[in-house]
Amino acid sequence: MQTKRTSIILLVALIPLSFILTQCFTKDKKDDARGQVFAGSASCVKCHQKIYDSYLQTAHYQSSRPALEQSIHGSFAHGANVYQYGNGLSVVMKKGKDGLYQVGYNHGKQTQAEKFGITIGGVKAETYLYWKGNELFELPMSYFSALNSWTNSPGYDTSRIDFTRPILRRCMECHSSYIKEIPQQQIDLAHRLVEFDKASLIYGIDCERCHGPAANHVNYHTEYPEEKKAKYITTYKTLSRAQKLDACAVCHSGNKGVFQRSAFVFKMGDTLSKFKEADFLHQTTDPKTLDVHGNQNSLLAASKCFMMSNMDCNTCHNVHKNESANLLAYSQKCMQCHSEANHNFCKMGTALGVTIKSNCIDCHMPLKPSNVISVAASGGKKEIPYLVRTHRIAIYPEESKKIMAFMNTQKVN
């Protein structure tokens, strides 16, 4: 009798779970290329409208998007749409009947024309990709915000036009939420490049790229809206410090170490060392050897603030908001730890006055030129530094001198 009663109780308890698990396969929704257990970011709107709308403005969400006129900041106007290499070669950005193009010329003769397909980035610069069949390539011209003009794409030879740089899966793993790679056996054996399923591309970094598959979560809370505790989803606050850091390090730990498994498979709460080869674990944290572009994780790890606290990326970053230019917001985060009461306030605080409350960042996390990215103005003669804010929080004497010199100028004026 007791055994029968226990079985009935167990069966009743399993009903909600079985309902959720079957719902993710039967619910009428647009199929997600990642599988039935994914709900798609649009399903988050009903319960998380404010967060969703705010997140749409962030660099993560806009890390890739269709290359349309409204998503390309470079000008197509006559006179502002040409990049000169200075040796008879040029690239002209043109509007065609079926889209936007980059067109190469050699002494006025057209050599190649390719259509803008995907826009990558957009805060400091934009790079563009084009489709050739199922293959992706980078276009030779990018847009550089600091110049407000077209420049050579990062790392490109400034003496020739190059349409041949292939885009591999790893590029898309940090600039999109998913794209399916066509298995090699379906391609000509002599084929050396990667082919993608265009229809599978999910632009940007969407909700489920960070929070994991949400179909069960959405279905459960749709059926039980009174339940306020998040079910069947991974929340950031439940993770350990190491797990939080690994979630960001998937894309913000530099190029050292090769992914043995696709980063698209990584879910919040996973361990990065299970995906990235051992070299990643032993890479140096010497800031002199770390480039400011793409390796924020190791730069932060080299910071005294990091080593003497339990901080992680989310301590300063609210990933649901676009705060990239809000130095005040970041400075207020610094003030939460560094104060006169804690006896660790900035020694220049008195001299800086109220300024220190609105801008700790330029002194302690200054913009530094990247060694792996360089761009050139039209003509190929003037190299422009690609400045990225370092994530090694430290004292930079040269930056302090600049700030004090500026303050003294303000006093004189």
C-alpha positions, 0 to 999 in steps of 0.5 A: 500500500505504501509503495503504491502511494509513493508511486502515485505521489512521484507520478503527480510530481513528474507531471509538470516536468513532463509537460514542460519537456514536451512543450518545448517540442510542441509549442507553435513557434518559429524554429530556432537553428540551434534546436527545439530547446531554444525559444528565440530571443523574441520570446523573452519580450513578454516578461522582460520587455524593459531589459530586452529593449535596453539590450538591443542598444548594446554592442553585444547585441549589435556585434553582427547584423545584416549589412543594410544602409541603416547599419553601415555608418560609412558614407556612400556620397560622391567624394566620401565613398572612395579609398585611395591606396596611392598607387593607382588602386582604389575601392569605391563604395557604391549603391547598386540596384540590389544592394551595396557594394565595394568595388575595386579599381586599378587605374580606373578599370574595375577589377572586382565588386562584392556585395555587403552582406554582414556588418560586424561591430559598430562602436569603434569601427565596423568591418563587413563580410560578403557571401560567395556561395556558402563561404564568407569573406571579409571586404577590404574596406572597414569604417573607422569611427575616429576618422569618420571615414573608410579605412583598410580593414584591420591587418590588411596590406595597404598596397593592394586590394584584397577580397580573399580573407576567409571568415572561419567559424571562430570569427562567427563564434564571437560575433553571432549567436549561431551559424551552422557549418556544413560538414566537410563530407558534403563539400568537394574534398579539395575544398579548403575553406569553410562553408556555412548554412546561411539560413542558420545564422542568428545575428548578434549575441542574443539572450540565449547565447548567454543564458542558455536554451530557454524553451522550457523556461518560457513554457513553464512561466507562460503556464505559471505566470505567478511563479517569480523564481526563474525555472529551467534557466541559468541565472548569473547570480547562481554561478561561482566567480570562476564560472562568471569569468569563463562565460565572458572569457569565451570571447574576451580571453584573446586568441591564445589557445585553440577551441577543441569544441565549438564555442557555440556549445558553451553554456553559462556555467560551463568550464572554459578549460573543457573547450579551450586547449591547455595553453589558455590556462597557462598564458601569461598575465604580464600586461606588457605581452597582452594586447588591449583588443580582445583579451580583457579577461587576462588584463583584468586578472593582472589587476591588483583590484581583481587579485585583492577582491572577489570582483568579476566582469559584472561588478562593473558591467551591466551587460543589459545596458549600453554604458560604453561611453558613460565614464560616470557610471563606471567611476561610481563603481570604483567609488564603491570600493575606493573611499576615504572611509576604506583608507584606499581613496585616490591620493590625487583626490584633493587636487582633482576635486569633483572631477574624480567622482566622474572620471576615474577611468581615463587615469586607471584604465586609459585608452591604449593602442592595439598592436594587432589592429591598425588602420590607415587613412585614404592614401595609405600614408597615415597610420591611425592607432586603434585605441581600446580601453585597457582592462588592467586597472592600475596606476599609469603615471603618464595618464595622471600627468595628462589629467593634472596638466588639463586641470591646471589649464582649466584653473588658468582659464 
